[in-house]
Amino acid sequence: MELIVDNEITLKTVQLSDVEIRYKIINENRDFLKKWLGWLDFYKKSDDLLEYTKVCQEKEKNKEAYAFGIYYLNEFVGCIEIQEINYRNQKCEIGYWLSERFNGKGIMIRSCKAIINYIFNNLKLNKISILAATENYSSQAIPEKLNFIKEGTLMDNECLYGKFVDNYIYEITRKIWEENRNEKN
């Protein structure tokens, strides 16, 4: 699946054919990403990412989750995922990461807007959550700029390399998203 965000950004579901480039970018950004992403040590070689990609494809097939590569000017720069889809309660989570040299270009905000619209318009869900470590100010900026509501703090919610960190939980409903969009028009 491919989502055209704008004339610079395209989101493409992860494929076996893009494992090497994704692994290369993860590896090049390992020190930068490791501060806030606890999964990096699971991917010590490209074969590890290959297995994860197969899991992602199976979850996509079963409509349980969707993992997208973010392409900026046709270059792979990060990932954004729709996770924890709960159709009964019509909700999910979004997770994301971006290569260090592409931070500050508005890529993640634009990618999140496209994913949010996809979730509300195509998956027909009602609520989206984003978790961000309480010290990860860059990640917090994304839901805050998108008018998500900071619902609270999840204490010791994530273990990052032996240290527990708290997460803020941000949420937005379809109604609030549409109201915000209508106010800007």
N, C-alpha and C positions, 0 to 999 in steps of 0.2 A: 504494500500500500504506500502511496505517496501523497503527501499534503503540500501543496504550494503555499507557503506563508506569504511571500511577496517576491519581488524581482531579485532578491539576494538570497533568500532562505528557502530551503526545501527540507521537509521531514520525510525520511524513508524508513519503513520498518526494517529492522536489522536483518541481514542476509548472511548466509555462509560465505558468499563471495566477498564480503567487506570485512571479514574477521581480521585480516592482516593489517589493514589501515587503522581499524579501531584499536587493535592491540598496540600498534606503533604510537598512536596518540596517547593512549592510556599510559604507556611506558614512559614516553617523553614528559608527561605531566605528573608522574607518580608522586614526587615530593610535594607538589602543589595540591594535588587532590587528596593525598593521604591524611591531611589535617582533619578533613570532615567526612571522608568516605571510608567506611569500615570494610568494604568488600575487596579492596585492591589486592590484598595478599592472597586472595583466592585465584588470582589471575597472574601466575608466575611465568606462563608461556602462552603462546597463541592457541594451543590446543585446549587450554582451560576456557578461553573465551569462545572457542568453537562449540564446546559442550554447552556453555551458557546460551549461546545463540540458538542451539537446537531446542533448549527448554523454552526460550522466548517464542520461537516459532510454534511450538506445541500449544503454549498458552494463548497465542494469537488465534490459532485455529479453533481453540475451544472458547474464545472470547472471554478469557480470564484476565488477560493483561496485554498491553501493546508496548513494545520497545521501539523507539524511533531513533535513528541517527540524525543528527542535525548537520546539514550541509550549508555552508555559507560560501557563496560564489563557487559552488560545486566542490568545495573542500570539506571533508569531514572535520567537525570541530567539537562535537560533544554528543550527548544523548539526553533524551527526555522520555520518560516512561509513564504510562497509565497503569497503576498498580492497585492491588487490593480491590478489584471491582466486585461490588456487592449489588447484584441486580435486584434482589428482593427489597433492599433498603435504598436503592438507587443512588449509590455513592461510590466514590473511589478516591485514590490518592494520586498525586503527581510527584515524581522524583526527577531530578535533573543534575547534570554536571556539564561544565564547559571548559575547554582547553584554556590555559592561563592567558595566552596571547590574544584570545578573542574576547576576553572580559571587557566590559565597558563600551561595547558597540551596540547594545540594545538587542542582541541576538536572542538572549533567553527570554526577555519580555515578549518579543514578537512570537517566539516559538510557543511560549505558554499561552498567549492569546489564541493562537491557532488550535492548540490542543484543547483548551477550555471550550472553544466553540465546537470542536469535534465531539467532545464528551456530551455537551448539552444537546447539540443538534442531531448527532448520528447515533450515539449510544443511548440517548434519552435518559441520562442520569440527572439527579436533582442536586447533588452536593459533591463538592470537591474539597479535599484536604491537602495541605502541604505542610510537611514537618521540616523545621529548621533548627539546628542547634542554637541554643541561646547565645552563644558567642560567635556564631557564623553570620556576621552582619551582611555580607554580600548575598547570602541565600535568603535572609529575611527581607531584603529589599525587594525581591521579586514579588512575593504575595502582597507586600505592603503597597507597592506601586500599582498592583492590579486590584486594589480595594478589597482584598480578603480581610476577614475579621480575625484578629488574634483572639482565639477562644480561651487559651490558657497555656499552662506549662505542664509538660509530662516529665516528671522527675525521674532521673536515672533511666531514661528511655532507650538509650543507645550506648552500646559498649564499643568504644573506639580504641582498639589496641590496648585493652586492659584497663581503660579509664572510662567510667560512666559519665555521660553528659546528659544534660536536660535538653528537651526539645520544646520549642513553641509549636503549637498547633494552630494553623491558619485555615479558615474555611470560608467557602462562598457557596451560595445556593444559586440555582438558575434564576430565580426571581431577582435577587440582588444584582447578579451579573447583567441581566437585561435592563434593570432600572439604571444602572451605572452607564451602560452603553447608550441608552436612550437620552440620558442627561447630557451626554457629550455631543449628541447630534443636533 
